[in-house]
């Protein structure tokens, strides 16, 4: 195993910056999509945002934890219990972000995602 170098640190920081930019971009797109589709229910917007962050992380082939996810969404006070890592089904990695949002909303229509 080779020692960690300054170049390794620069690369790691660059990857972290790109990850944050990607997540911010798709969260912004999620909110725009919600507005364009007249979705204002907090539960729906939250779930769409939550799953968007998981989708982005999985598209980047990077793990995302429960605690990290809630911190990214600005909700660290919602952290309960232990940490866990989220993944998404492989078939969702072959669809667009908009298709993902549409699938999630269809699930809401059938009341499969969150209780009333």
Secondary structure, DSSP 8 states (H G I E B T S, - for coil): -----HHHHHHHHHHHHHHHHHHHHHHHHHHHHHHHTT---HHHHHHHHHHHHHHHHHHTT--EEHHHHHHHTT-GGG--S---EE---GGGGGS-HHHHHHHHHHHHHTT-SS--
